[in-house]
């Protein structure tokens, strides 16, 4: 597939991306999309703030500060901070029933689970992009204690063995909600017959592009279990039927701790415990999640005590953190670059599920389409290991995909058709970051 964007095309694309972000701005934060996601989401805000920081550092600071207003007393940053009437989104604040929980923030409605940890990473990137150094340092100082309790939440409540790896307790925590990696774990979950779902998502997006009703009823049922446990993390971790140590989530955590350490240096704080945990995580990923025989990283299902063997892009994530050694990296890149793996001959890299996996579906959410956040991560990954040609092609094709099809949530890897929500904020934000950071145009 050839790429043909000129410098002028890129300027136009960047301007359009800024307009998406401005139009999705409500009060002091940015909604992921006007049609599907009318509240503030955790990792979306991190991506969004990185994009904003290239042209308005203060909006970027505000995005993160607003998100932290929803932080729970146990340190958890919830995956959604609600700021609009709940009729727009299911499940809304009354379904989550977090209001009376002693840990939840006062007068702020949130969900009761979290999302992939990339807030330190975002804060550090914002700092690097900010034009006024002193202002950026003050921003880091103002969030440093939030970052500490954010990471401590994972360490205190989500680590259950000597590997230091953290667990997720709901597919929504993974950020890659209906990834086929969760199929087996979900198959054993049997919702009570009383669990009612009222989907609002399929009013604006085709059902074939979204998770199924069966998946939704299990998502809702898990929340009911958390409410019964009064959102007590210890009791959830020991009883939850969905308890997984995912490789992408743990890799992002590793990268977030790395950013935490850099921030600690800037604000002059001691973070020796974080340094130790980071080392522990690296060996946890290498020793528990790397499987030599299949030449890939896997996720671990703690409830079932089994490996999750499924070829998805998430299973290559440790490359992004530079964790694999040369031999491991060679094996991983070979699949990423192959036509029947992740680099279609006449299509757009990198689908979220291997093209030869039985579960691959080009239009269904996290089961095959190309997403801009995963491509953004992998561009940096190819660069890190010296695959500059691939990094450049991936960047150009990702920008072209958006320029030709719009700021969609995800895209069909062959036709390039935009899928899911339109005017999607993190697509816009990361397009800006890709344009600003590249040396190839
Ligand atoms: C549930 C907002 C979020 C993203 C997730 C993505 C999707 C929500 C949904 O949208 O999840 O959290 O309703 O499907 O999977 O990564 O943060 O953009």
Boltz pocket constraint, residues with backbone or C-beta under 6 A from the ligand:
constraints:
  - pocket:
      binder: B
      contacts: [[A, 32], [A, 36], [A, 37], [A, 41], [A, 42], [A, 43], [A, 44], [A, 79], [A, 90], [A, 172], [A, 175], [A, 176], [A, 177], [A, 201]]
      max_distance: 6.0
